[in-house]
Amino acid sequence: MSTDGGTERVVRPPVHRWLWYALGGGLPARHRAWVLYDTTTDTWGVRHVARSLVQMAVPSVLILTLLPTGWALRLAVVGAGVFLGLIFSLAYMPETTEHRVVKAGYRPGTAVGIRDRAGVARQQRESARKRAAAAQRAERYRRRAGR
């Protein structure tokens, strides 16, 4: 089994297992490569926020249903809690996702390394695209100037 996820088949977990995973639980070994994919894909930040909102849904529903006060205060409490929860969640996003990857059986630093390499590759592609566009503009300018 590869430690970088390169040779493993990505098997998406069913909804009930994903909910357990979103709440902080572990997944069976067959979903190991999916955990790495989930924490390193281009949308890993959005996925992290989605997991955080699932975690905050449980106390939010409890507050909305059990707090013995008016709806305005209930909604204010839930809104403030979700706001603060998201701030905390975003502040520790890299550490939280890395912990999920380690729980799945990968070495510490695996997800960060993959995301860093993907970022460098993205920057290189963007630089090459910009160089090609600049070369095309320069060629158009030379043709217009009659050089």
ChimeraX attribute file (.defattr): number of C-alpha atoms within 10 A of each C-alpha:
attribute: neighborCount
match mode: 1-to-1
recipient: residues
	/A:1	7
	/A:2	9
	/A:3	12
	/A:4	15
	/A:5	19
	/A:6	11
	/A:7	10
	/A:8	15
	/A:9	12
	/A:10	17
	/A:11	14
	/A:12	16
	/A:13	17
	/A:14	8
	/A:15	9
	/A:16	9
	/A:17	16
	/A:18	16
	/A:19	15
	/A:20	14
	/A:21	16
	/A:22	18
	/A:23	16
	/A:24	15
	/A:25	12
	/A:26	18
	/A:27	18
	/A:28	9
	/A:29	12
	/A:30	15
	/A:31	19
	/A:32	26
	/A:33	24
	/A:34	21
	/A:35	28
	/A:36	26
	/A:37	20
	/A:38	21
	/A:39	24
	/A:40	22
	/A:41	14
	/A:42	13
	/A:43	11
	/A:44	18
	/A:45	17
	/A:46	10
	/A:47	15
	/A:48	20
	/A:49	15
	/A:50	13
	/A:51	19
	/A:52	21
	/A:53	18
	/A:54	16
	/A:55	18
	/A:56	17
	/A:57	14
	/A:58	11
	/A:59	14
	/A:60	20
	/A:61	13
	/A:62	11
	/A:63	15
	/A:64	17
	/A:65	12
	/A:66	10
	/A:67	13
	/A:68	10
	/A:69	10
	/A:70	9
	/A:71	12
	/A:72	8
	/A:73	13
	/A:74	19
	/A:75	14
	/A:76	11
	/A:77	16
	/A:78	19
	/A:79	13
	/A:80	12
	/A:81	15
	/A:82	19
	/A:83	12
	/A:84	12
	/A:85	16
	/A:86	17
	/A:87	12
	/A:88	12
	/A:89	18
	/A:90	16
	/A:91	11
	/A:92	11
	/A:93	18
	/A:94	17
	/A:95	15
	/A:96	16
	/A:97	21
	/A:98	21
	/A:99	18
	/A:100	23
	/A:101	27
	/A:102	18
	/A:103	16
	/A:104	20
	/A:105	15
	/A:106	21
	/A:107	14
	/A:108	14
	/A:109	14
	/A:110	19
	/A:111	28
	/A:112	17
	/A:113	13
	/A:114	18
	/A:115	16
	/A:116	13
	/A:117	12
	/A:118	15
	/A:119	13
	/A:120	12
	/A:121	12
	/A:122	12
	/A:123	12
	/A:124	12
	/A:125	12
	/A:126	12
	/A:127	12
	/A:128	12
	/A:129	12
	/A:130	12
	/A:131	12
	/A:132	12
	/A:133	12
	/A:134	12
	/A:135	12
	/A:136	12
	/A:137	12
	/A:138	12
	/A:139	13
	/A:140	12
	/A:141	12
	/A:142	11
	/A:143	10
	/A:144	9
	/A:145	8
	/A:146	7
	/A:147	7
